[in-house]
Amino acid sequence: MSSVQAPTRHKVVVIGSGFGGLFGTKALRRAPVDVTMLAKTTHHLFQPLLYQVATGILSEGEIAPPTREVLSGQDNAQVLLGEVTAIDLETRTVTSHVLGRETVTPFDSLIVAAGATQSYFGNDHFSEHAPGMKSIDDALELRGRIFGAFEMAELGANRGDNVDHLLTFVVVGAGPTGVEMAGQIAELAHRTLKRDFRSINTRTARVILLDAAPQVLPPFGQKLGAKAKKELEELGVEVILGAMVTDVDERGIEMKFKDGRVERINTVTKIWAAGVQASSLGRTLAEQTGAPLDRAGRIGVNPDLTLPGHPEVFVVGDMIALDNLPGVAQVAIQGAKYAAKEIRNRLEDKAPQEPFKYFDKGSMAIISRFNAVAMVGKLRLTGLIAWLMWLAVHLVYITGFKNRLTAVMHWAVSFLGRGRSERTTTEQQIFARAALARLRRGATDLVSAPGAYDAAREVMETSRRQELEALAVEEARLTDSGARGMQSEQR
Ligand SMILES: Cc1cc2nc3c(=O)[nH]c(=O)nc-3n(C[C@H](O)[C@H](O)[C@H](O)COP(=O)(O)OP(=O)(O)OC[C@H]3O[C@@H](n4cnc5c(N)ncnc54)[C@H](O)[C@@H]3O)c2cc1C
């Protein structure tokens, strides 16, 4: 008996579910390929709005829809959870892990869009007390720490303690994320919380934005940077420039100025919004292809976003060093669409595209409600008009109609009113990261190894099941016999 094997379709693996990963996968919707999107989270994260989750405006679900749901209608795409730990360009396989389980996925074409992480410029121990802002975990931890600081201050003030260190918030890094974060904490202290406490006056909280650079928002140019600084100061934010952070501990932060002066700020809540480091997958790829890495770990790619000697491997987004392109969402989106089109062209025997060319659609940063700065081509906008532009752009790019709808409602609550819909915090949000860090292999230490199912547990489960069944029978008997509410001797 002879069997005819169906020709296998071209396999594309996409690493990452961020802007590059998701838009690359979607762009392959009509291509004759099977796509596997491998990512270490099951959601697509809209990073530009993380600061709104951290400050209680939006819920995490609004900015992080499940990729499985987003891609449910795309039959040629499969979503797999896993942290990629190895890429082998010779065997064309990607190895990923989740909770100790290993998966090896073969590819014909590969799109790597693993983004970047926070960089502490070689001082990784700062992260213990100054979380960054790169993930939903980060944003929820910060939410817990920010609102928690006000709670602890109220308790301390009740006892008559000095609570200045609890009411001081330091944001390190005066780029768009730092500016937005500082602006929102100031709004929290001055507007949202001002009537909620009895022993503290939240309006006396100090919000400090500090940076080693000589200006706020350097990529926006001097004029817009100066304008943003002035607006922040009017909002009550202290802006300290030319200050390098030299130490961070539980109770404070130390900084050094150019003239050698060292100062310390006593503060419990520190937020790190300075510096990025490209995914370490860049190093793996550089070692196998000879492509250069820059200081931020970004990999030098060919003008068509492929790697030297490997036309089947594309790298896009925050991981690449090409023509001084910025680390912004549009670079990732446009790069991923370019890579997807190139894969399609090759399968259809079409000529290669021209080298990748980034189209700059502009940048913007929010300072406070109804107040933003924006750059579109040669146009420089500030105030309400820039804020309205921000609103329109974000509404277009938030993924999913229901998320757009609820985000608008939450913005109305926060910008028209003074409330915040997402102020809930838990102890685990604040301390889970530190607890996991104390386990040798992180969360993996908390789960059983594959196949190591414990028979004793099965016995325990059986007796527990019998107990629950007996309880249910008794509950039903009590109801049916009308015995509830009657004294035991009457039954
Ligand atoms: C707080 C913040 C605010 C920002 N604001 C703006 C803004 O206003 N405008 C703007 O244009 N840009 C902004 N950016 C930058 C923008 O978000 C990035 O440029 C963009 O996300 C880059 O897309 P990417 O696909 O390269 O990476 P990401 O979107 O970061 O996606 C990386 C993906 O790879 C996954 N991943 C990473 N490592 C692995 C691994 N080993 N295995 C499997 N999966 C992995 C991650 O889970 C994630 O899904 C902001 C960034 C941050 C952090």
The ligand as an ORCA input file, in Angstrom:
! r2SCAN-3c Opt
* xyz 0 1
  C       6.582     52.032     29.272
  C       6.792     52.146     27.774
  C       6.176     53.169     27.076
  C       6.345     53.275     25.696
  N       5.715     54.283     25.002
  C       5.788     54.334     23.666
  C       5.063     55.298     22.915
  O       4.357     56.148     23.493
  N       5.139     55.260     21.553
  C       5.911     54.334     20.904
  O       5.925     54.312     19.678
  N       6.621     53.431     21.581
  C       6.586     53.398     22.937
  N       7.300     52.455     23.629
  C       8.192     51.553     22.879
  C       7.420     50.444     22.198
  O       6.542     49.842     23.112
  C       8.429     49.445     21.653
  O       9.256     50.110     20.738
  C       7.733     48.281     20.973
  O       6.964     47.570     21.905
  C       8.748     47.367     20.319
  O       8.104     46.278     19.747
  P       8.819     44.854     19.687
  O       7.893     43.956     18.969
  O      10.202     45.021     19.188
  O       8.966     44.430     21.193
  P       7.823     44.231     22.330
  O       6.577     44.936     21.962
  O       8.494     44.576     23.592
  O       7.552     42.695     22.277
  C       8.494     41.741     22.652
  C       7.789     40.414     22.770
  O       8.725     39.391     22.868
  C       8.427     38.545     23.946
  N       9.688     37.967     24.384
  C      10.777     38.580     24.851
  N      11.765     37.709     25.085
  C      11.273     36.502     24.735
  C      11.801     35.191     24.750
  N      13.042     34.926     25.130
  N      10.992     34.184     24.367
  C       9.740     34.404     23.958
  N       9.197     35.630     23.913
  C       9.958     36.658     24.288
  C       7.752     39.449     24.950
  O       6.976     38.714     25.864
  C       6.917     40.291     24.006
  O       5.751     39.610     23.659
  C       7.160     52.342     25.015
  C       7.780     51.319     25.722
  C       7.597     51.222     27.104
  C       8.256     50.112     27.851
*
